[in-house]
Amino acid sequence: MGWKAVTVNVSDIAAMGAKPVGILISLAIPPNLALESFDEIICGILKACNYYKIPLIGGDTNEDDEIIISGTALGKIEQSLAKKKFGFKFGDKIAITGQLGLAALGFELLKEENKKIIEKSIENKKISREIVNLSIGAALNPKARLNEGIILSKIASSATDITDGLASELYELFNANKNFNKNSNLGIRIYEDKIANEPLFKEIYNLSKILNKDIFDLIFHIGEDFELLFTFSNDNENSIIDELSKKLNFIIIGEINNYNRVEIEYSDGKVQKLSSKGYEHLSND
């Protein structure tokens, strides 16, 4: 909990391409909370601050019926390089910095009713223990893409972090552009095939099937991956891709068009409006 409280705030700084300079944490705890549990929360906060190389510069502690952790991260960047959720133009490519869906699967794996199923599947070599551990780690010990954000500050035309699911974040970009330019007809199209093109996708797909979950529903609706969703210009596209490939892992999942909506092209070529609530196989929108 302490680690994640820092990470979620640093991730917002990363999405703007900034360097964090400090964080404030306000903590409310029940009066009967064990001292050991309090120490673990503080340890998680301090470990995260050390990992991201930022000082804990203040905050507050209060009493409440449940644990509440509220953080505020401060970052610094040249104004001209700060990334916003708008700023893309027609033809820009849409990309993500890493595999989506791991954290959502991790939360499913932590459910008691799934533990025996998973152990049996590992014994039968249907899935690897590595992908299970990776998923749980993504859920409990997420990492903000701080270095990636700094790299993208000089290349991306817009960016945000993926905390609420891919569909929600795509609409964040779309709506931010509308608020910035109400006459804009720019839209977003992503491709099912491209999202499934990540090296780990086959393994997480197999894991989702064992858990009786639709991996695309998890990717589009659950979130918690803390990867960066960004756009970049298709001018000199090959040189930009070459430059990015040397510095970070990413996958192109779509582009900016002029259809004035957020849409998805399925593997069979069918194109539909993407619901802001997530992935819907049978949407009639």
Secondary structure, 3 states (H helix, E strand, C coil): CHHHHHHHHHHHHHHCCCEEEEEEEEEEECCCCCHHHHHHHHHHHHHHHHHHCCCEEEEEEEECCCCEEEEEEEEECCHHHCCCCCCCCCCCEEEECCCCCHHHHHHHHCCHHHHHHHHHHHHCCCCCHHHHHHHHHHHHCCCCCHHHHHHHCCCEEEEEECCCCHHHHHHHHHHHHHHHCCCCCCEEEEEHHHHCCCCCHHHHHHHHHHCCCCHHHHHHHHCCCCCEEEEECCCCHHHHHHHHHHHCCCEEEEEEECCCCEEEECCCCCEEECECCECCCCCCC
